[in-house]
Amino acid sequence: MSTEKNGSSNSTTISRRNFSTSEKSEIPPMPWFGMDIGGTLTKLVYFEPTDITPDEADMEVETLKNIRRYLTKNSAYGNTGRRDSHLQMNDVYIGGRKGILHFIRFPTSKMATFLDLAKSKGMATLASTVCATGGGAYKFENQFLQEVNLKLHKFDELDSTISGMEFIDAHNHCECFYWANPKDDSRCEKVPFDFSDPYPFMVVNVGSGVSMLVVTGPGKYRRVTGTSLGGGTFLGLCCLLTGCSSFEEAIQLAANGDNTCVDKLVKDIYGGDYEKFGLHGDLVASSFGQMNSKDRRASVTKEDLARATLVTITNNIGSIARMCAVNEEISRVVFIGNFLRVNTISMKLLSYAMDYWSSGSLKALFLEHEGYFGAVGCLLELMRNA
Protein backbone atom coordinates (compact mmCIF):
# COMPACT_ATOMS: atom_id res chain seq x y z
CA MET A 1 0.00 0.00 0.00
CA SER A 2 2.00 2.96 -1.23
CA THR A 3 0.98 6.56 -0.85
CA GLU A 4 1.01 9.36 -3.38
CA LYS A 5 0.45 13.01 -2.63
CA ASN A 6 -2.63 14.17 -4.47
CA GLY A 7 -2.62 17.90 -5.17
CA SER A 8 -2.23 19.83 -1.92
CA SER A 9 0.17 18.85 0.83
CA ASN A 10 -2.74 17.70 2.98
CA SER A 11 -4.29 15.44 0.35
CA THR A 12 -3.28 11.78 0.14
CA THR A 13 -4.16 8.82 -2.06
CA ILE A 14 -3.42 5.32 -0.77
CA SER A 15 -2.66 2.93 -3.62
CA ARG A 16 -4.67 -0.25 -3.16
CA ARG A 17 -3.52 -3.86 -3.21
CA ASN A 18 -5.43 -7.10 -2.74
CA PHE A 19 -3.99 -8.27 0.58
CA SER A 20 -6.20 -11.35 0.71
CA THR A 21 -4.70 -13.00 -2.37
CA SER A 22 -0.96 -12.28 -2.07
CA GLU A 23 1.26 -15.17 -3.11
CA LYS A 24 2.56 -17.13 -0.13
CA SER A 25 6.12 -16.79 -1.43
CA GLU A 26 5.87 -13.02 -0.89
CA ILE A 27 4.60 -13.02 2.65
CA PRO A 28 6.76 -12.37 5.75
CA PRO A 29 7.51 -15.07 8.33
CA MET A 30 5.12 -15.55 11.22
CA PRO A 31 4.12 -14.14 13.65
CA TRP A 32 2.17 -11.32 12.01
CA PHE A 33 1.43 -8.21 14.05
CA GLY A 34 0.32 -4.65 13.41
CA MET A 35 0.82 -2.02 16.12
CA ASP A 36 -0.50 1.46 16.79
CA ILE A 37 1.55 2.96 19.63
CA GLY A 38 -0.45 5.98 20.73
CA GLY A 39 0.29 8.58 23.37
CA THR A 40 -2.06 6.91 25.85
CA LEU A 41 -2.90 3.43 24.57
CA THR A 42 -1.08 0.86 22.44
CA LYS A 43 -3.19 -1.26 20.11
CA LEU A 44 -1.94 -4.61 18.79
CA VAL A 45 -3.58 -6.73 16.08
CA TYR A 46 -2.43 -10.35 15.81
CA PHE A 47 -3.22 -12.67 12.89
CA GLU A 48 -3.63 -16.30 13.98
CA PRO A 49 -3.40 -18.65 10.98
CA THR A 50 -6.02 -21.43 10.96
CA ASP A 51 -4.96 -23.11 7.72
CA ILE A 52 -1.69 -24.60 8.97
CA THR A 53 -0.89 -27.84 7.15
CA PRO A 54 0.55 -30.88 8.98
CA ASP A 55 3.91 -30.36 7.26
CA GLU A 56 3.93 -26.70 8.24
CA ALA A 57 3.07 -27.61 11.84
CA ASP A 58 5.99 -30.07 11.97
CA MET A 59 8.41 -27.39 10.76
CA GLU A 60 7.10 -24.68 13.05
CA VAL A 61 9.44 -23.74 15.89
CA GLU A 62 8.19 -24.25 19.43
CA THR A 63 8.57 -20.55 20.30
CA LEU A 64 6.08 -19.59 17.59
CA LYS A 65 3.59 -22.16 18.87
CA ASN A 66 3.99 -20.89 22.44
CA ILE A 67 3.41 -17.27 21.42
CA ARG A 68 0.27 -18.24 19.50
CA ARG A 69 -1.08 -20.26 22.42
CA TYR A 70 -0.35 -17.49 24.92
CA LEU A 71 -2.01 -14.75 22.87
CA THR A 72 -5.09 -16.72 21.85
CA LYS A 73 -5.82 -18.67 25.05
CA ASN A 74 -5.74 -15.66 27.37
CA SER A 75 -7.88 -12.54 27.54
CA ALA A 76 -5.63 -10.72 30.02
CA TYR A 77 -1.86 -10.28 29.98
CA GLY A 78 -0.42 -9.14 33.27
CA ASN A 79 -2.33 -6.42 35.11
CA THR A 80 -3.03 -4.06 32.20
CA GLY A 81 -2.96 -5.94 28.88
CA ARG A 82 -6.35 -6.98 27.51
CA ARG A 83 -7.64 -8.88 24.49
CA ASP A 84 -11.01 -7.61 23.26
CA SER A 85 -12.43 -11.04 22.45
CA HIS A 86 -15.81 -9.58 21.46
CA LEU A 87 -14.10 -7.87 18.51
CA GLN A 88 -12.39 -11.05 17.22
CA MET A 89 -12.84 -11.61 13.48
CA ASN A 90 -12.88 -15.19 12.15
CA ASP A 91 -12.20 -16.54 8.65
CA VAL A 92 -10.26 -13.49 7.50
CA TYR A 93 -7.92 -13.80 4.52
CA ILE A 94 -4.66 -11.86 4.62
CA GLY A 95 -1.56 -12.54 2.56
CA GLY A 96 -3.12 -15.63 1.02
CA ARG A 97 -3.67 -17.13 4.48
CA LYS A 98 -6.91 -17.81 6.35
CA GLY A 99 -7.06 -16.97 10.02
CA ILE A 100 -8.41 -15.03 12.97
CA LEU A 101 -7.74 -11.40 13.84
CA HIS A 102 -7.21 -10.78 17.56
CA PHE A 103 -7.37 -7.28 19.07
CA ILE A 104 -5.17 -6.49 22.07
CA ARG A 105 -4.50 -3.26 23.99
CA PHE A 106 -2.39 -2.00 26.87
CA PRO A 107 -1.37 1.41 28.27
CA THR A 108 1.62 2.86 26.43
CA SER A 109 3.07 3.76 29.83
CA LYS A 110 3.50 0.01 30.37
CA MET A 111 5.68 -0.50 27.28
CA ALA A 112 8.63 -1.74 29.36
CA THR A 113 6.38 -4.41 30.90
CA PHE A 114 5.17 -5.42 27.43
CA LEU A 115 8.73 -5.76 26.13
CA ASP A 116 9.75 -7.83 29.16
CA LEU A 117 6.79 -10.14 28.56
CA ALA A 118 7.60 -10.45 24.84
CA LYS A 119 11.21 -11.24 25.70
CA SER A 120 10.18 -13.91 28.20
CA LYS A 121 8.07 -15.59 25.50
CA GLY A 122 11.05 -15.83 23.17
CA MET A 123 10.26 -13.09 20.67
CA ALA A 124 13.95 -12.17 20.49
CA THR A 125 14.71 -15.56 18.92
CA LEU A 126 12.36 -14.95 15.99
CA ALA A 127 13.72 -12.80 13.17
CA SER A 128 10.69 -10.63 12.53
CA THR A 129 9.52 -7.19 11.50
CA VAL A 130 6.51 -5.42 12.96
CA CYS A 131 4.79 -2.62 11.09
CA ALA A 132 3.94 0.12 13.57
CA THR A 133 2.36 3.56 13.57
CA GLY A 134 1.80 6.34 16.08
CA GLY A 135 4.39 8.44 17.86
CA GLY A 136 5.55 5.45 19.87
CA ALA A 137 6.85 3.78 16.69
CA TYR A 138 9.62 6.39 16.80
CA LYS A 139 9.90 6.75 20.58
CA PHE A 140 10.33 3.03 21.30
CA GLU A 141 12.11 1.96 18.11
CA ASN A 142 15.49 1.32 19.79
CA GLN A 143 13.95 -0.54 22.72
CA PHE A 144 12.15 -2.97 20.40
CA LEU A 145 15.35 -3.73 18.54
CA GLN A 146 17.49 -4.10 21.65
CA GLU A 147 15.06 -6.00 23.87
CA VAL A 148 13.26 -8.36 21.48
CA ASN A 149 15.18 -8.08 18.20
CA LEU A 150 12.16 -6.59 16.43
CA LYS A 151 12.59 -4.03 13.70
CA LEU A 152 9.75 -1.51 13.52
CA HIS A 153 8.70 -0.60 10.00
CA LYS A 154 6.98 2.76 10.49
CA PHE A 155 3.77 3.53 8.58
CA ASP A 156 1.96 6.88 8.43
CA GLU A 157 -0.69 7.13 11.14
CA LEU A 158 -3.50 8.51 9.00
CA ASP A 159 -2.77 6.26 6.01
CA SER A 160 -2.94 3.21 8.26
CA THR A 161 -6.18 4.38 9.88
CA ILE A 162 -7.98 4.85 6.57
CA SER A 163 -6.74 1.57 5.07
CA GLY A 164 -7.65 -0.28 8.27
CA MET A 165 -11.14 1.22 8.26
CA GLU A 166 -11.73 0.19 4.66
CA PHE A 167 -10.50 -3.37 5.27
CA ILE A 168 -12.53 -3.95 8.45
CA ASP A 169 -15.71 -2.47 6.99
CA ALA A 170 -15.35 -4.66 3.89
CA HIS A 171 -14.99 -7.80 6.04
CA ASN A 172 -17.52 -7.05 8.78
CA HIS A 173 -21.03 -6.33 7.48
CA CYS A 174 -22.26 -5.05 10.87
CA GLU A 175 -19.30 -2.73 11.56
CA CYS A 176 -21.11 0.62 11.26
CA PHE A 177 -23.94 1.81 13.53
CA TYR A 178 -25.67 4.90 14.94
CA TRP A 179 -27.67 5.74 18.04
CA ALA A 180 -31.38 6.36 17.58
CA ASN A 181 -33.20 8.59 20.11
CA PRO A 182 -29.96 9.30 22.04
CA LYS A 183 -31.58 11.64 24.58
CA ASP A 184 -34.40 9.27 25.52
CA ASP A 185 -33.11 6.38 27.65
CA SER A 186 -36.36 4.48 27.27
CA ARG A 187 -36.18 4.52 23.45
CA CYS A 188 -32.45 4.86 22.77
CA GLU A 189 -31.06 1.99 20.72
CA LYS A 190 -28.01 1.03 18.70
CA VAL A 191 -28.97 0.63 15.04
CA PRO A 192 -26.87 -0.92 12.20
CA PHE A 193 -26.05 1.45 9.34
CA ASP A 194 -25.40 0.41 5.74
CA PHE A 195 -21.99 1.88 4.93
CA SER A 196 -21.57 0.13 1.58
CA ASP A 197 -21.75 3.41 -0.38
CA PRO A 198 -20.10 5.85 2.03
CA TYR A 199 -18.35 8.55 0.00
CA PRO A 200 -17.83 11.31 0.80
CA PHE A 201 -17.66 11.14 4.58
CA MET A 202 -15.68 12.69 7.41
CA VAL A 203 -13.60 10.77 9.96
CA VAL A 204 -13.13 12.17 13.45
CA ASN A 205 -10.32 10.16 15.04
CA VAL A 206 -10.38 10.74 18.80
CA GLY A 207 -7.27 9.41 20.51
CA SER A 208 -5.07 11.39 22.89
CA GLY A 209 -5.76 14.32 20.54
CA VAL A 210 -8.16 14.62 17.60
CA SER A 211 -7.69 14.58 13.82
CA MET A 212 -10.47 15.23 11.32
CA LEU A 213 -10.26 13.86 7.78
CA VAL A 214 -12.42 14.14 4.68
CA VAL A 215 -12.54 10.87 2.72
CA THR A 216 -13.68 11.30 -0.90
CA GLY A 217 -13.05 7.82 -2.31
CA PRO A 218 -11.22 4.53 -1.67
CA GLY A 219 -7.86 5.50 -0.20
CA LYS A 220 -8.39 9.21 -0.95
CA TYR A 221 -8.47 11.59 1.97
CA ARG A 222 -7.20 14.86 3.35
CA ARG A 223 -6.82 16.17 6.87
CA VAL A 224 -8.89 19.29 7.41
CA THR A 225 -8.22 20.13 11.05
CA GLY A 226 -7.81 18.77 14.57
CA THR A 227 -7.70 19.74 18.21
CA SER A 228 -5.38 19.01 21.13
CA LEU A 229 -8.42 18.51 23.38
CA GLY A 230 -9.10 14.78 23.10
CA GLY A 231 -9.14 11.58 25.09
CA GLY A 232 -5.79 12.31 26.69
CA THR A 233 -7.14 15.64 27.91
CA PHE A 234 -10.20 13.98 29.41
CA LEU A 235 -8.15 11.38 31.27
CA GLY A 236 -5.52 13.88 32.42
CA LEU A 237 -8.09 16.32 33.80
CA CYS A 238 -10.05 13.52 35.47
CA CYS A 239 -6.89 12.25 37.17
CA LEU A 240 -6.22 15.79 38.47
CA LEU A 241 -9.79 16.52 39.55
CA THR A 242 -10.91 13.15 40.93
CA GLY A 243 -7.78 11.15 41.73
CA CYS A 244 -8.77 8.33 39.35
CA SER A 245 -5.99 6.32 37.72
CA SER A 246 -7.46 4.78 34.56
CA PHE A 247 -9.74 5.59 31.64
CA GLU A 248 -12.22 2.92 32.73
CA GLU A 249 -12.39 4.42 36.23
CA ALA A 250 -12.89 7.92 34.80
CA ILE A 251 -15.76 6.74 32.61
CA GLN A 252 -17.39 4.91 35.53
CA LEU A 253 -17.22 8.06 37.64
CA ALA A 254 -18.73 10.10 34.80
CA ALA A 255 -21.57 7.60 34.41
CA ASN A 256 -22.65 8.31 37.99
CA GLY A 257 -22.22 12.10 37.89
CA ASP A 258 -24.29 15.14 36.99
CA ASN A 259 -22.56 17.81 34.92
CA THR A 260 -25.28 20.38 35.66
CA CYS A 261 -23.82 20.69 39.17
CA VAL A 262 -20.61 21.93 37.53
CA ASP A 263 -21.65 23.56 34.25
CA LYS A 264 -23.68 26.73 33.86
CA LEU A 265 -26.69 26.15 31.60
CA VAL A 266 -28.63 28.54 29.38
CA LYS A 267 -31.51 28.53 31.89
CA ASP A 268 -29.10 29.49 34.71
CA ILE A 269 -28.46 32.70 32.80
CA TYR A 270 -31.82 33.41 31.12
CA GLY A 271 -34.18 31.65 33.50
CA GLY A 272 -35.32 29.35 30.68
CA ASP A 273 -34.89 28.94 26.94
CA TYR A 274 -33.17 31.63 24.86
CA GLU A 275 -35.95 31.59 22.29
CA LYS A 276 -34.58 34.24 19.94
CA PHE A 277 -31.73 31.93 18.91
CA GLY A 278 -33.47 28.61 19.56
CA LEU A 279 -31.27 27.71 22.51
CA HIS A 280 -32.90 25.23 24.89
CA GLY A 281 -32.56 26.01 28.58
CA ASP A 282 -30.80 22.72 29.31
CA LEU A 283 -27.91 23.43 26.92
CA VAL A 284 -24.49 24.11 28.44
CA ALA A 285 -23.70 27.82 28.21
CA SER A 286 -20.43 27.73 30.19
CA SER A 287 -18.48 24.55 30.93
CA PHE A 288 -17.46 24.50 34.62
CA GLY A 289 -19.23 27.86 34.95
CA GLN A 290 -20.68 26.99 38.37
CA MET A 291 -17.24 26.38 39.85
CA ASN A 292 -16.59 30.08 40.49
CA SER A 293 -18.97 29.71 43.46
CA LYS A 294 -17.39 28.57 46.73
CA ASP A 295 -20.65 26.94 47.83
CA ARG A 296 -20.93 25.02 44.56
CA ARG A 297 -17.35 23.83 44.85
CA ALA A 298 -18.01 22.59 48.37
CA SER A 299 -20.99 20.47 47.31
CA VAL A 300 -19.75 19.04 44.03
CA THR A 301 -18.70 15.37 43.86
CA LYS A 302 -15.85 13.76 41.95
CA GLU A 303 -18.48 11.97 39.86
CA ASP A 304 -19.95 15.35 38.87
CA LEU A 305 -16.50 16.64 37.95
CA ALA A 306 -15.78 13.58 35.80
CA ARG A 307 -19.12 13.94 34.02
CA ALA A 308 -18.56 17.65 33.37
CA THR A 309 -15.08 16.96 32.03
CA LEU A 310 -16.44 14.32 29.66
CA VAL A 311 -19.25 16.59 28.48
CA THR A 312 -16.82 19.49 27.95
CA ILE A 313 -14.40 17.49 25.81
CA THR A 314 -17.18 15.77 23.87
CA ASN A 315 -19.06 19.00 23.16
CA ASN A 316 -15.89 20.63 21.88
CA ILE A 317 -15.16 17.73 19.54
CA GLY A 318 -18.74 17.68 18.29
CA SER A 319 -18.78 21.45 17.69
CA ILE A 320 -15.61 21.40 15.59
CA ALA A 321 -16.76 18.30 13.69
CA ARG A 322 -20.11 19.87 12.85
CA MET A 323 -18.52 23.08 11.55
CA CYS A 324 -16.09 21.10 9.40
CA ALA A 325 -18.86 18.88 8.00
CA VAL A 326 -20.97 21.91 7.10
CA ASN A 327 -18.01 23.65 5.48
CA GLU A 328 -17.16 20.52 3.47
CA GLU A 329 -20.84 19.85 2.60
CA ILE A 330 -20.69 16.35 4.08
CA SER A 331 -23.64 14.71 5.83
CA ARG A 332 -22.02 11.60 7.37
CA VAL A 333 -19.48 11.93 10.15
CA VAL A 334 -17.75 8.79 11.44
CA PHE A 335 -16.33 8.99 14.96
CA ILE A 336 -13.55 6.53 15.80
CA GLY A 337 -10.76 6.15 18.35
CA ASN A 338 -10.29 4.63 21.79
CA PHE A 339 -11.88 7.63 23.49
CA LEU A 340 -15.17 5.98 22.50
CA ARG A 341 -14.31 2.58 24.03
CA VAL A 342 -16.78 1.78 26.87
CA ASN A 343 -17.98 5.36 26.41
CA THR A 344 -21.63 5.33 25.33
CA ILE A 345 -22.10 8.67 27.09
CA SER A 346 -19.99 10.50 24.51
CA MET A 347 -21.43 8.56 21.59
CA LYS A 348 -24.95 9.56 22.57
CA LEU A 349 -23.92 13.16 23.22
CA LEU A 350 -22.30 13.37 19.78
CA SER A 351 -25.32 11.74 18.15
CA TYR A 352 -27.72 14.24 19.70
CA ALA A 353 -25.50 17.27 19.11
CA MET A 354 -24.86 16.52 15.42
CA ASP A 355 -28.56 16.01 14.79
CA TYR A 356 -29.76 18.95 16.93
CA TRP A 357 -27.37 21.62 15.67
CA SER A 358 -27.76 20.59 12.02
CA SER A 359 -31.56 20.33 12.19
CA GLY A 360 -31.28 16.68 11.19
CA SER A 361 -28.96 17.10 8.18
CA LEU A 362 -25.90 15.48 9.83
CA LYS A 363 -25.65 11.92 11.13
CA ALA A 364 -23.05 10.72 13.65
CA LEU A 365 -21.83 7.21 12.84
CA PHE A 366 -19.65 4.85 14.85
CA LEU A 367 -17.62 1.68 14.19
CA GLU A 368 -17.32 -1.44 16.35
CA HIS A 369 -13.50 -1.67 16.12
CA GLU A 370 -13.20 2.03 17.01
CA GLY A 371 -9.57 2.23 18.10
CA TYR A 372 -7.90 -0.58 16.16
CA PHE A 373 -7.91 0.66 12.56
CA GLY A 374 -4.37 2.02 12.66
CA ALA A 375 -3.04 -1.35 13.86
CA VAL A 376 -5.02 -3.20 11.18
CA GLY A 377 -3.64 -0.86 8.52
CA CYS A 378 -0.13 -1.66 9.77
CA LEU A 379 -0.76 -5.40 9.50
CA LEU A 380 -1.78 -4.87 5.87
CA GLU A 381 1.31 -2.73 5.26
CA LEU A 382 3.46 -5.56 6.61
CA MET A 383 2.25 -7.71 3.72
CA ARG A 384 3.36 -5.10 1.19
CA ASN A 385 6.80 -4.76 2.69
CA ALA A 386 7.56 -8.46 2.90
Salt bridges, closest charged atoms under 4 A:
GLU26 OE1 - ARG17 NH2 2.90
ASP36 OD2 - LYS43 NZ 3.95
GLU48 OE1 - HIS102 NE2 2.72
ASP51 OD1 - ARG97 NH2 2.86
GLU56 OE2 - ARG97 NH1 3.08
GLU60 OE1 - ARG68 NH2 2.68
GLU62 OE2 - ARG69 NH2 3.24
ASP84 OD2 - ARG105 NE 3.04
ASP91 OD1 - LYS98 NZ 3.67
GLU141 OE2 - LYS154 NZ 2.85
GLU147 OE1 - LYS119 NZ 3.67
GLU166 OE1 - ARG16 NH2 3.22
GLU175 OE1 - HIS369 ND1 2.79
ASP184 OD2 - ARG187 NE 2.96
GLU248 OE2 - ARG105 NH1 3.73
GLU248 OE2 - ARG341 NH1 2.80
ASP282 OD1 - LYS267 NZ 2.85
ASP282 OD2 - HIS280 ND1 3.81
GLU328 OE1 - ARG222 NH2 2.50
GLU368 OE2 - LYS190 NZ 3.00
GLU381 OE2 - HIS153 NE2 3.48
GLU381 OE2 - ARG384 NH2 3.26
